[in-house]
Amino acid sequence: MTAGVEALGPQFVAKALASVRAFNEFTEDNDPHREHDFGAFSIRGQKLFWKIDYYDQSMRYGSENPCDPEATCRVLTVMLAEEY
């Protein structure tokens, strides 16, 4: 998570992580490629985004094959919309 999310305190962080886990509002508009790797939600008037990035095993470059767990490290980031 970003410093902005963490600065809102442990209860906020817990709600944010629970919201990411429960997120299932994927539509053609917000997930046209059906990758389920980005979402948006609000908590207490704060708009948040989460996204998953796919890196190679060295964590230096994008993964050549994001579908291959042996070749890919997935990184989840939870951020305030203003931090995007």
PDB file of N, CA, C and O in Angstrom:
ATOM      1  N   MET A   1       0.840  -1.170   0.000  1.00  0.00           N
ATOM      2  CA  MET A   1       0.000   0.000   0.000  1.00  0.00           C
ATOM      3  C   MET A   1       0.882   1.228   0.000  1.00  0.00           C
ATOM      4  O   MET A   1       2.053   1.187   0.376  1.00  0.00           O
ATOM      5  N   THR A   2       0.286   2.314  -0.431  1.00  0.00           N
ATOM      6  CA  THR A   2       1.039   3.553  -0.477  1.00  0.00           C
ATOM      7  C   THR A   2       1.076   4.209   0.898  1.00  0.00           C
ATOM      8  O   THR A   2       0.312   3.854   1.796  1.00  0.00           O
ATOM      9  N   ALA A   3       1.969   5.159   1.040  1.00  0.00           N
ATOM     10  CA  ALA A   3       2.086   5.901   2.299  1.00  0.00           C
ATOM     11  C   ALA A   3       0.798   6.657   2.602  1.00  0.00           C
ATOM     12  O   ALA A   3       0.420   6.803   3.765  1.00  0.00           O
ATOM     13  N   GLY A   4       0.118   7.141   1.554  1.00  0.00           N
ATOM     14  CA  GLY A   4      -1.131   7.862   1.764  1.00  0.00           C
ATOM     15  C   GLY A   4      -2.210   7.007   2.395  1.00  0.00           C
ATOM     16  O   GLY A   4      -2.946   7.482   3.260  1.00  0.00           O
ATOM     17  N   VAL A   5      -2.317   5.760   1.980  1.00  0.00           N
ATOM     18  CA  VAL A   5      -3.297   4.835   2.569  1.00  0.00           C
ATOM     19  C   VAL A   5      -2.879   4.519   4.002  1.00  0.00           C
ATOM     20  O   VAL A   5      -3.704   4.575   4.914  1.00  0.00           O
ATOM     21  N   GLU A   6      -1.630   4.193   4.202  1.00  0.00           N
ATOM     22  CA  GLU A   6      -1.147   3.841   5.534  1.00  0.00           C
ATOM     23  C   GLU A   6      -1.335   4.975   6.532  1.00  0.00           C
ATOM     24  O   GLU A   6      -1.612   4.731   7.707  1.00  0.00           O
ATOM     25  N   ALA A   7      -1.186   6.212   6.072  1.00  0.00           N
ATOM     26  CA  ALA A   7      -1.312   7.374   6.955  1.00  0.00           C
ATOM     27  C   ALA A   7      -2.723   7.549   7.506  1.00  0.00           C
ATOM     28  O   ALA A   7      -2.913   8.262   8.491  1.00  0.00           O
ATOM     29  N   LEU A   8      -3.703   6.917   6.894  1.00  0.00           N
ATOM     30  CA  LEU A   8      -5.079   7.036   7.365  1.00  0.00           C
ATOM     31  C   LEU A   8      -5.399   6.105   8.525  1.00  0.00           C
ATOM     32  O   LEU A   8      -6.524   6.094   9.025  1.00  0.00           O
ATOM     33  N   GLY A   9      -4.419   5.331   8.952  1.00  0.00           N
ATOM     34  CA  GLY A   9      -4.560   4.537  10.167  1.00  0.00           C
ATOM     35  C   GLY A   9      -4.917   3.085   9.945  1.00  0.00           C
ATOM     36  O   GLY A   9      -5.384   2.697   8.874  1.00  0.00           O
ATOM     37  N   PRO A  10      -4.688   2.280  10.988  1.00  0.00           N
ATOM     38  CA  PRO A  10      -4.865   0.833  10.864  1.00  0.00           C
ATOM     39  C   PRO A  10      -6.300   0.388  10.588  1.00  0.00           C
ATOM     40  O   PRO A  10      -6.508  -0.597   9.880  1.00  0.00           O
ATOM     41  N   GLN A  11      -7.282   1.086  11.125  1.00  0.00           N
ATOM     42  CA  GLN A  11      -8.672   0.704  10.842  1.00  0.00           C
ATOM     43  C   GLN A  11      -9.019   0.964   9.387  1.00  0.00           C
ATOM     44  O   GLN A  11      -9.707   0.163   8.755  1.00  0.00           O
ATOM     45  N   PHE A  12      -8.543   2.085   8.852  1.00  0.00           N
ATOM     46  CA  PHE A  12      -8.771   2.400   7.443  1.00  0.00           C
ATOM     47  C   PHE A  12      -8.082   1.365   6.566  1.00  0.00           C
ATOM     48  O   PHE A  12      -8.669   0.876   5.602  1.00  0.00           O
ATOM     49  N   VAL A  13      -6.839   1.031   6.897  1.00  0.00           N
ATOM     50  CA  VAL A  13      -6.085   0.034   6.127  1.00  0.00           C
ATOM     51  C   VAL A  13      -6.818  -1.300   6.129  1.00  0.00           C
ATOM     52  O   VAL A  13      -6.928  -1.949   5.088  1.00  0.00           O
ATOM     53  N   ALA A  14      -7.317  -1.710   7.279  1.00  0.00           N
ATOM     54  CA  ALA A  14      -8.043  -2.981   7.372  1.00  0.00           C
ATOM     55  C   ALA A  14      -9.282  -2.957   6.477  1.00  0.00           C
ATOM     56  O   ALA A  14      -9.568  -3.941   5.795  1.00  0.00           O
ATOM     57  N   LYS A  15     -10.017  -1.846   6.471  1.00  0.00           N
ATOM     58  CA  LYS A  15     -11.197  -1.735   5.609  1.00  0.00           C
ATOM     59  C   LYS A  15     -10.794  -1.749   4.135  1.00  0.00           C
ATOM     60  O   LYS A  15     -11.472  -2.359   3.308  1.00  0.00           O
ATOM     61  N   ALA A  16      -9.699  -1.081   3.813  1.00  0.00           N
ATOM     62  CA  ALA A  16      -9.245  -1.043   2.421  1.00  0.00           C
ATOM     63  C   ALA A  16      -8.872  -2.438   1.939  1.00  0.00           C
ATOM     64  O   ALA A  16      -9.262  -2.842   0.844  1.00  0.00           O
ATOM     65  N   LEU A  17      -8.125  -3.171   2.744  1.00  0.00           N
ATOM     66  CA  LEU A  17      -7.729  -4.521   2.340  1.00  0.00           C
ATOM     67  C   LEU A  17      -8.933  -5.447   2.234  1.00  0.00           C
ATOM     68  O   LEU A  17      -8.989  -6.286   1.334  1.00  0.00           O
ATOM     69  N   ALA A  18      -9.895  -5.307   3.139  1.00  0.00           N
ATOM     70  CA  ALA A  18     -11.116  -6.112   3.051  1.00  0.00           C
ATOM     71  C   ALA A  18     -11.894  -5.765   1.774  1.00  0.00           C
ATOM     72  O   ALA A  18     -12.488  -6.644   1.150  1.00  0.00           O
ATOM     73  N   SER A  19     -11.887  -4.506   1.397  1.00  0.00           N
ATOM     74  CA  SER A  19     -12.582  -4.086   0.170  1.00  0.00           C
ATOM     75  C   SER A  19     -11.916  -4.656  -1.073  1.00  0.00           C
ATOM     76  O   SER A  19     -12.595  -5.041  -2.025  1.00  0.00           O
ATOM     77  N   VAL A  20     -10.595  -4.709  -1.067  1.00  0.00           N
ATOM     78  CA  VAL A  20      -9.880  -5.315  -2.203  1.00  0.00           C
ATOM     79  C   VAL A  20     -10.228  -6.797  -2.295  1.00  0.00           C
ATOM     80  O   VAL A  20     -10.528  -7.305  -3.376  1.00  0.00           O
ATOM     81  N   ARG A  21     -10.185  -7.485  -1.160  1.00  0.00           N
ATOM     82  CA  ARG A  21     -10.493  -8.929  -1.157  1.00  0.00           C
ATOM     83  C   ARG A  21     -11.903  -9.208  -1.665  1.00  0.00           C
ATOM     84  O   ARG A  21     -12.132 -10.200  -2.356  1.00  0.00           O
ATOM     85  N   ALA A  22     -12.841  -8.338  -1.326  1.00  0.00           N
ATOM     86  CA  ALA A  22     -14.247  -8.574  -1.675  1.00  0.00           C
ATOM     87  C   ALA A  22     -14.627  -7.996  -3.042  1.00  0.00           C
ATOM     88  O   ALA A  22     -15.748  -8.212  -3.504  1.00  0.00           O
ATOM     89  N   PHE A  23     -13.732  -7.279  -3.686  1.00  0.00           N
ATOM     90  CA  PHE A  23     -14.073  -6.583  -4.930  1.00  0.00           C
ATOM     91  C   PHE A  23     -14.493  -7.574  -6.011  1.00  0.00           C
ATOM     92  O   PHE A  23     -13.783  -8.536  -6.304  1.00  0.00           O
ATOM     93  N   ASN A  24     -15.660  -7.319  -6.596  1.00  0.00           N
ATOM     94  CA  ASN A  24     -16.136  -8.156  -7.706  1.00  0.00           C
ATOM     95  C   ASN A  24     -16.972  -7.350  -8.693  1.00  0.00           C
ATOM     96  O   ASN A  24     -17.827  -7.901  -9.386  1.00  0.00           O
ATOM     97  N   GLU A  25     -16.725  -6.062  -8.752  1.00  0.00           N
ATOM     98  CA  GLU A  25     -17.513  -5.170  -9.593  1.00  0.00           C
ATOM     99  C   GLU A  25     -16.876  -4.968 -10.965  1.00  0.00           C
ATOM    100  O   GLU A  25     -16.805  -3.841 -11.457  1.00  0.00           O
ATOM    101  N   PHE A  26     -16.419  -6.037 -11.574  1.00  0.00           N
ATOM    102  CA  PHE A  26     -15.805  -5.953 -12.890  1.00  0.00           C
ATOM    103  C   PHE A  26     -16.889  -5.862 -13.960  1.00  0.00           C
ATOM    104  O   PHE A  26     -17.847  -6.635 -13.967  1.00  0.00           O
ATOM    105  N   THR A  27     -16.715  -4.907 -14.858  1.00  0.00           N
ATOM    106  CA  THR A  27     -17.658  -4.716 -15.959  1.00  0.00           C
ATOM    107  C   THR A  27     -16.865  -4.577 -17.259  1.00  0.00           C
ATOM    108  O   THR A  27     -15.637  -4.490 -17.247  1.00  0.00           O
ATOM    109  N   GLU A  28     -17.579  -4.557 -18.360  1.00  0.00           N
ATOM    110  CA  GLU A  28     -16.936  -4.342 -19.658  1.00  0.00           C
ATOM    111  C   GLU A  28     -16.255  -2.975 -19.701  1.00  0.00           C
ATOM    112  O   GLU A  28     -15.223  -2.813 -20.352  1.00  0.00           O
ATOM    113  N   ASP A  29     -16.828  -1.999 -19.012  1.00  0.00           N
ATOM    114  CA  ASP A  29     -16.254  -0.646 -19.009  1.00  0.00           C
ATOM    115  C   ASP A  29     -14.965  -0.556 -18.198  1.00  0.00           C
ATOM    116  O   ASP A  29     -14.000   0.067 -18.640  1.00  0.00           O
ATOM    117  N   ASN A  30     -14.938  -1.178 -17.004  1.00  0.00           N
ATOM    118  CA  ASN A  30     -13.753  -1.032 -16.158  1.00  0.00           C
ATOM    119  C   ASN A  30     -12.773  -2.193 -16.268  1.00  0.00           C
ATOM    120  O   ASN A  30     -11.698  -2.154 -15.670  1.00  0.00           O
ATOM    121  N   ASP A  31     -13.131  -3.219 -17.022  1.00  0.00           N
ATOM    122  CA  ASP A  31     -12.241  -4.377 -17.197  1.00  0.00           C
ATOM    123  C   ASP A  31     -12.420  -4.962 -18.601  1.00  0.00           C
ATOM    124  O   ASP A  31     -12.798  -6.125 -18.743  1.00  0.00           O
ATOM    125  N   PRO A  32     -12.150  -4.163 -19.638  1.00  0.00           N
ATOM    126  CA  PRO A  32     -12.446  -4.613 -21.006  1.00  0.00           C
ATOM    127  C   PRO A  32     -11.653  -5.840 -21.447  1.00  0.00           C
ATOM    128  O   PRO A  32     -12.100  -6.574 -22.329  1.00  0.00           O
ATOM    129  N   HIS A  33     -10.494  -6.071 -20.855  1.00  0.00           N
ATOM    130  CA  HIS A  33      -9.679  -7.226 -21.238  1.00  0.00           C
ATOM    131  C   HIS A  33      -9.902  -8.430 -20.316  1.00  0.00           C
ATOM    132  O   HIS A  33      -9.271  -9.474 -20.476  1.00  0.00           O
ATOM    133  N   ARG A  34     -10.802  -8.266 -19.358  1.00  0.00           N
ATOM    134  CA  ARG A  34     -11.152  -9.334 -18.403  1.00  0.00           C
ATOM    135  C   ARG A  34      -9.936  -9.856 -17.638  1.00  0.00           C
ATOM    136  O   ARG A  34      -9.812 -11.054 -17.386  1.00  0.00           O
ATOM    137  N   GLU A  35      -9.052  -8.944 -17.278  1.00  0.00           N
ATOM    138  CA  GLU A  35      -7.846  -9.330 -16.535  1.00  0.00           C
ATOM    139  C   GLU A  35      -8.038  -9.238 -15.025  1.00  0.00           C
ATOM    140  O   GLU A  35      -7.252  -9.810 -14.270  1.00  0.00           O
ATOM    141  N   HIS A  36      -9.060  -8.533 -14.576  1.00  0.00           N
ATOM    142  CA  HIS A  36      -9.342  -8.389 -13.147  1.00  0.00           C
ATOM    143  C   HIS A  36      -8.098  -7.931 -12.386  1.00  0.00           C
ATOM    144  O   HIS A  36      -7.785  -8.466 -11.322  1.00  0.00           O
ATOM    145  N   ASP A  37      -7.395  -6.945 -12.930  1.00  0.00           N
ATOM    146  CA  ASP A  37      -6.156  -6.488 -12.304  1.00  0.00           C
ATOM    147  C   ASP A  37      -6.210  -5.024 -11.870  1.00  0.00           C
ATOM    148  O   ASP A  37      -5.174  -4.422 -11.589  1.00  0.00           O
ATOM    149  N   PHE A  38      -7.408  -4.454 -11.813  1.00  0.00           N
ATOM    150  CA  PHE A  38      -7.581  -3.074 -11.385  1.00  0.00           C
ATOM    151  C   PHE A  38      -8.980  -2.914 -10.832  1.00  0.00           C
ATOM    152  O   PHE A  38      -9.932  -3.495 -11.354  1.00  0.00           O
ATOM    153  N   GLY A  39      -9.106  -2.124  -9.771  1.00  0.00           N
ATOM    154  CA  GLY A  39     -10.418  -1.836  -9.222  1.00  0.00           C
ATOM    155  C   GLY A  39     -10.429  -0.506  -8.511  1.00  0.00           C
ATOM    156  O   GLY A  39      -9.379   0.021  -8.145  1.00  0.00           O
ATOM    157  N   ALA A  40     -11.616   0.036  -8.314  1.00  0.00           N
ATOM    158  CA  ALA A  40     -11.804   1.302  -7.614  1.00  0.00           C
ATOM    159  C   ALA A  40     -12.946   1.151  -6.624  1.00  0.00           C
ATOM    160  O   ALA A  40     -13.926   0.456  -6.893  1.00  0.00           O
ATOM    161  N   PHE A  41     -12.812   1.807  -5.477  1.00  0.00           N
ATOM    162  CA  PHE A  41     -13.840   1.773  -4.453  1.00  0.00           C
ATOM    163  C   PHE A  41     -13.649   2.988  -3.552  1.00  0.00           C
ATOM    164  O   PHE A  41     -12.643   3.690  -3.657  1.00  0.00           O
ATOM    165  N   SER A  42     -14.606   3.235  -2.670  1.00  0.00           N
ATOM    166  CA  SER A  42     -14.526   4.365  -1.741  1.00  0.00           C
ATOM    167  C   SER A  42     -14.722   3.894  -0.312  1.00  0.00           C
ATOM    168  O   SER A  42     -15.489   2.970  -0.039  1.00  0.00           O
ATOM    169  N   ILE A  43     -14.015   4.545   0.585  1.00  0.00           N
ATOM    170  CA  ILE A  43     -14.168   4.329   2.022  1.00  0.00           C
ATOM    171  C   ILE A  43     -14.184   5.701   2.678  1.00  0.00           C
ATOM    172  O   ILE A  43     -13.266   6.498   2.480  1.00  0.00           O
ATOM    173  N   ARG A  44     -15.216   5.978   3.454  1.00  0.00           N
ATOM    174  CA  ARG A  44     -15.339   7.254   4.177  1.00  0.00           C
ATOM    175  C   ARG A  44     -15.055   8.463   3.290  1.00  0.00           C
ATOM    176  O   ARG A  44     -14.373   9.400   3.706  1.00  0.00           O
ATOM    177  N   GLY A  45     -15.574   8.436   2.082  1.00  0.00           N
ATOM    178  CA  GLY A  45     -15.411   9.550   1.175  1.00  0.00           C
ATOM    179  C   GLY A  45     -14.083   9.601   0.440  1.00  0.00           C
ATOM    180  O   GLY A  45     -13.860  10.495  -0.376  1.00  0.00           O
ATOM    181  N   GLN A  46     -13.201   8.653   0.719  1.00  0.00           N
ATOM    182  CA  GLN A  46     -11.907   8.579   0.044  1.00  0.00           C
ATOM    183  C   GLN A  46     -12.004   7.590  -1.107  1.00  0.00           C
ATOM    184  O   GLN A  46     -12.394   6.440  -0.904  1.00  0.00           O
ATOM    185  N   LYS A  47     -11.656   8.021  -2.305  1.00  0.00           N
ATOM    186  CA  LYS A  47     -11.625   7.127  -3.468  1.00  0.00           C
ATOM    187  C   LYS A  47     -10.273   6.417  -3.484  1.00  0.00           C
ATOM    188  O   LYS A  47      -9.227   7.055  -3.363  1.00  0.00           O
ATOM    189  N   LEU A  48     -10.303   5.089  -3.634  1.00  0.00           N
ATOM    190  CA  LEU A  48      -9.087   4.279  -3.689  1.00  0.00           C
ATOM    191  C   LEU A  48      -9.061   3.451  -4.955  1.00  0.00           C
ATOM    192  O   LEU A  48     -10.100   3.107  -5.519  1.00  0.00           O
ATOM    193  N   PHE A  49      -7.855   3.138  -5.388  1.00  0.00           N
ATOM    194  CA  PHE A  49      -7.630   2.214  -6.487  1.00  0.00           C
ATOM    195  C   PHE A  49      -6.772   1.071  -5.978  1.00  0.00           C
ATOM    196  O   PHE A  49      -5.984   1.236  -5.046  1.00  0.00           O
ATOM    197  N   TRP A  50      -6.934  -0.084  -6.597  1.00  0.00           N
ATOM    198  CA  TRP A  50      -5.962  -1.169  -6.415  1.00  0.00           C
ATOM    199  C   TRP A  50      -5.589  -1.657  -7.803  1.00  0.00           C
ATOM    200  O   TRP A  50      -6.398  -1.619  -8.730  1.00  0.00           O
ATOM    201  N   LYS A  51      -4.368  -2.111  -7.929  1.00  0.00           N
ATOM    202  CA  LYS A  51      -3.922  -2.638  -9.221  1.00  0.00           C
ATOM    203  C   LYS A  51      -2.884  -3.717  -8.994  1.00  0.00           C
ATOM    204  O   LYS A  51      -2.175  -3.729  -7.988  1.00  0.00           O
ATOM    205  N   ILE A  52      -2.816  -4.611  -9.942  1.00  0.00           N
ATOM    206  CA  ILE A  52      -1.825  -5.685  -9.921  1.00  0.00           C
ATOM    207  C   ILE A  52      -0.885  -5.463 -11.101  1.00  0.00           C
ATOM    208  O   ILE A  52      -1.326  -5.297 -12.239  1.00  0.00           O
ATOM    209  N   ASP A  53       0.403  -5.463 -10.820  1.00  0.00           N
ATOM    210  CA  ASP A  53       1.431  -5.390 -11.862  1.00  0.00           C
ATOM    211  C   ASP A  53       2.147  -6.726 -11.926  1.00  0.00           C
ATOM    212  O   ASP A  53       2.220  -7.454 -10.936  1.00  0.00           O
ATOM    213  N   TYR A  54       2.674  -7.039 -13.098  1.00  0.00           N
ATOM    214  CA  TYR A  54       3.295  -8.334 -13.352  1.00  0.00           C
ATOM    215  C   TYR A  54       4.762  -8.127 -13.721  1.00  0.00           C
ATOM    216  O   TYR A  54       5.072  -7.562 -14.770  1.00  0.00           O
ATOM    217  N   TYR A  55       5.656  -8.587 -12.857  1.00  0.00           N
ATOM    218  CA  TYR A  55       7.090  -8.407 -13.061  1.00  0.00           C
ATOM    219  C   TYR A  55       7.782  -9.733 -13.327  1.00  0.00           C
ATOM    220  O   TYR A  55       7.257 -10.803 -13.018  1.00  0.00           O
ATOM    221  N   ASP A  56       8.974  -9.639 -13.910  1.00  0.00           N
ATOM    222  CA  ASP A  56       9.793 -10.835 -14.048  1.00  0.00           C
ATOM    223  C   ASP A  56      10.322 -11.225 -12.664  1.00  0.00           C
ATOM    224  O   ASP A  56      10.121 -10.495 -11.694  1.00  0.00           O
ATOM    225  N   GLN A  57      10.987 -12.357 -12.576  1.00  0.00           N
ATOM    226  CA  GLN A  57      11.458 -12.853 -11.284  1.00  0.00           C
ATOM    227  C   GLN A  57      12.470 -11.924 -10.618  1.00  0.00           C
ATOM    228  O   GLN A  57      12.613 -11.951  -9.395  1.00  0.00           O
ATOM    229  N   SER A  58      13.173 -11.108 -11.393  1.00  0.00           N
ATOM    230  CA  SER A  58      14.140 -10.175 -10.813  1.00  0.00           C
ATOM    231  C   SER A  58      13.460  -8.901 -10.310  1.00  0.00           C
ATOM    232  O   SER A  58      14.104  -8.074  -9.663  1.00  0.00           O
ATOM    233  N   MET A  59      12.175  -8.735 -10.598  1.00  0.00           N
ATOM    234  CA  MET A  59      11.401  -7.553 -10.212  1.00  0.00           C
ATOM    235  C   MET A  59      11.940  -6.273 -10.868  1.00  0.00           C
ATOM    236  O   MET A  59      11.766  -5.174 -10.343  1.00  0.00           O
ATOM    237  N   ARG A  60      12.598  -6.438 -12.025  1.00  0.00           N
ATOM    238  CA  ARG A  60      13.156  -5.279 -12.728  1.00  0.00           C
ATOM    239  C   ARG A  60      12.351  -4.908 -13.961  1.00  0.00           C
ATOM    240  O   ARG A  60      12.297  -3.737 -14.336  1.00  0.00           O
ATOM    241  N   TYR A  61      11.731  -5.885 -14.590  1.00  0.00           N
ATOM    242  CA  TYR A  61      11.031  -5.660 -15.864  1.00  0.00           C
ATOM    243  C   TYR A  61       9.649  -6.293 -15.803  1.00  0.00           C
ATOM    244  O   TYR A  61       9.342  -7.084 -14.911  1.00  0.00           O
ATOM    245  N   GLY A  62       8.834  -5.924 -16.767  1.00  0.00           N
ATOM    246  CA  GLY A  62       7.546  -6.578 -16.883  1.00  0.00           C
ATOM    247  C   GLY A  62       7.721  -8.035 -17.268  1.00  0.00           C
ATOM    248  O   GLY A  62       8.643  -8.385 -18.005  1.00  0.00           O
ATOM    249  N   SER A  63       6.835  -8.881 -16.768  1.00  0.00           N
ATOM    250  CA  SER A  63       6.905 -10.301 -17.078  1.00  0.00           C
ATOM    251  C   SER A  63       6.610 -10.541 -18.552  1.00  0.00           C
ATOM    252  O   SER A  63       5.690  -9.948 -19.115  1.00  0.00           O
ATOM    253  N   GLU A  64       7.388 -11.406 -19.165  1.00  0.00           N
ATOM    254  CA  GLU A  64       7.124 -11.773 -20.560  1.00  0.00           C
ATOM    255  C   GLU A  64       5.875 -12.637 -20.679  1.00  0.00           C
ATOM    256  O   GLU A  64       5.225 -12.652 -21.724  1.00  0.00           O
ATOM    257  N   ASN A  65       5.535 -13.361 -19.603  1.00  0.00           N
ATOM    258  CA  ASN A  65       4.364 -14.226 -19.625  1.00  0.00           C
ATOM    259  C   ASN A  65       3.646 -14.128 -18.275  1.00  0.00           C
ATOM    260  O   ASN A  65       3.861 -14.968 -17.401  1.00  0.00           O
ATOM    261  N   PRO A  66       2.798 -13.111 -18.097  1.00  0.00           N
ATOM    262  CA  PRO A  66       2.124 -12.920 -16.813  1.00  0.00           C
ATOM    263  C   PRO A  66       1.291 -14.109 -16.342  1.00  0.00           C
ATOM    264  O   PRO A  66       0.986 -14.212 -15.154  1.00  0.00           O
ATOM    265  N   CYS A  67       0.920 -15.005 -17.250  1.00  0.00           N
ATOM    266  CA  CYS A  67       0.124 -16.183 -16.882  1.00  0.00           C
ATOM    267  C   CYS A  67       0.967 -17.275 -16.231  1.00  0.00           C
ATOM    268  O   CYS A  67       0.425 -18.185 -15.602  1.00  0.00           O
ATOM    269  N   ASP A  68       2.268 -17.192 -16.375  1.00  0.00           N
ATOM    270  CA  ASP A  68       3.160 -18.228 -15.856  1.00  0.00           C
ATOM    271  C   ASP A  68       3.655 -17.844 -14.465  1.00  0.00           C
ATOM    272  O   ASP A  68       4.486 -16.945 -14.337  1.00  0.00           O
ATOM    273  N   PRO A  69       3.158 -18.513 -13.416  1.00  0.00           N
ATOM    274  CA  PRO A  69       3.583 -18.157 -12.058  1.00  0.00           C
ATOM    275  C   PRO A  69       5.065 -18.426 -11.787  1.00  0.00           C
ATOM    276  O   PRO A  69       5.636 -17.848 -10.863  1.00  0.00           O
ATOM    277  N   GLU A  70       5.684 -19.286 -12.574  1.00  0.00           N
ATOM    278  CA  GLU A  70       7.115 -19.555 -12.409  1.00  0.00           C
ATOM    279  C   GLU A  70       7.971 -18.410 -12.950  1.00  0.00           C
ATOM    280  O   GLU A  70       9.129 -18.254 -12.561  1.00  0.00           O
ATOM    281  N   ALA A  71       7.397 -17.614 -13.845  1.00  0.00           N
ATOM    282  CA  ALA A  71       8.141 -16.532 -14.484  1.00  0.00           C
ATOM    283  C   ALA A  71       7.687 -15.148 -14.021  1.00  0.00           C
ATOM    284  O   ALA A  71       8.221 -14.135 -14.473  1.00  0.00           O
ATOM    285  N   THR A  72       6.714 -15.106 -13.130  1.00  0.00           N
ATOM    286  CA  THR A  72       6.071 -13.837 -12.807  1.00  0.00           C
ATOM    287  C   THR A  72       5.948 -13.615 -11.314  1.00  0.00           C
ATOM    288  O   THR A  72       5.580 -14.517 -10.562  1.00  0.00           O
ATOM    289  N   CYS A  73       6.261 -12.396 -10.899  1.00  0.00           N
ATOM    290  CA  CYS A  73       5.960 -11.925  -9.542  1.00  0.00           C
ATOM    291  C   CYS A  73       4.833 -10.916  -9.679  1.00  0.00           C
ATOM    292  O   CYS A  73       4.956  -9.922 -10.395  1.00  0.00           O
ATOM    293  N   ARG A  74       3.750 -11.177  -8.997  1.00  0.00           N
ATOM    294  CA  ARG A  74       2.620 -10.250  -9.031  1.00  0.00           C
ATOM    295  C   ARG A  74       2.717  -9.321  -7.827  1.00  0.00           C
ATOM    296  O   ARG A  74       2.998  -9.755  -6.710  1.00  0.00           O
ATOM    297  N   VAL A  75       2.479  -8.036  -8.076  1.00  0.00           N
ATOM    298  CA  VAL A  75       2.546  -7.033  -7.019  1.00  0.00           C
ATOM    299  C   VAL A  75       1.221  -6.289  -6.980  1.00  0.00           C
ATOM    300  O   VAL A  75       0.795  -5.698  -7.972  1.00  0.00           O
ATOM    301  N   LEU A  76       0.579  -6.328  -5.828  1.00  0.00           N
ATOM    302  CA  LEU A  76      -0.671  -5.618  -5.604  1.00  0.00           C
ATOM    303  C   LEU A  76      -0.358  -4.298  -4.913  1.00  0.00           C
ATOM    304  O   LEU A  76       0.358  -4.266  -3.912  1.00  0.00           O
ATOM    305  N   THR A  77      -0.897  -3.213  -5.452  1.00  0.00           N
ATOM    306  CA  THR A  77      -0.743  -1.894  -4.826  1.00  0.00           C
ATOM    307  C   THR A  77      -2.127  -1.333  -4.540  1.00  0.00           C
ATOM    308  O   THR A  77      -2.998  -1.325  -5.410  1.00  0.00           O
ATOM    309  N   VAL A  78      -2.321  -0.864  -3.313  1.00  0.00           N
ATOM    310  CA  VAL A  78      -3.545  -0.182  -2.915  1.00  0.00           C
ATOM    311  C   VAL A  78      -3.156   1.271  -2.687  1.00  0.00           C
ATOM    312  O   VAL A  78      -2.222   1.565  -1.940  1.00  0.00           O
ATOM    313  N   MET A  79      -3.894   2.195  -3.349  1.00  0.00           N
ATOM    314  CA  MET A  79      -3.504   3.603  -3.295  1.00  0.00           C
ATOM    315  C   MET A  79      -4.727   4.506  -3.257  1.00  0.00           C
ATOM    316  O   MET A  79      -5.820   4.109  -3.661  1.00  0.00           O
ATOM    317  N   LEU A  80      -4.534   5.710  -2.774  1.00  0.00           N
ATOM    318  CA  LEU A  80      -5.553   6.733  -2.897  1.00  0.00           C
ATOM    319  C   LEU A  80      -5.610   7.152  -4.360  1.00  0.00           C
ATOM    320  O   LEU A  80      -4.579   7.188  -5.031  1.00  0.00           O
ATOM    321  N   ALA A  81      -6.778   7.463  -4.853  1.00  0.00           N
ATOM    322  CA  ALA A  81      -6.911   7.850  -6.262  1.00  0.00           C
ATOM    323  C   ALA A  81      -6.004   9.023  -6.589  1.00  0.00           C
ATOM    324  O   ALA A  81      -5.454   9.089  -7.688  1.00  0.00           O
ATOM    325  N   GLU A  82      -5.841   9.942  -5.658  1.00  0.00           N
ATOM    326  CA  GLU A  82      -4.987  11.113  -5.898  1.00  0.00           C
ATOM    327  C   GLU A  82      -3.514  10.752  -6.026  1.00  0.00           C
ATOM    328  O   GLU A  82      -2.718  11.571  -6.487  1.00  0.00           O
ATOM    329  N   GLU A  83      -3.135   9.534  -5.624  1.00  0.00           N
ATOM    330  CA  GLU A  83      -1.741   9.098  -5.726  1.00  0.00           C
ATOM    331  C   GLU A  83      -1.452   8.390  -7.043  1.00  0.00           C
ATOM    332  O   GLU A  83      -0.298   8.065  -7.322  1.00  0.00           O
ATOM    333  N   TYR A  84      -2.467   8.146  -7.851  1.00  0.00           N
ATOM    334  CA  TYR A  84      -2.283   7.416  -9.099  1.00  0.00           C
ATOM    335  C   TYR A  84      -1.559   8.250 -10.117  1.00  0.00           C
ATOM    336  O   TYR A  84      -1.318   7.790 -11.233  1.00  0.00           O
TER     337      TYR A  84
END
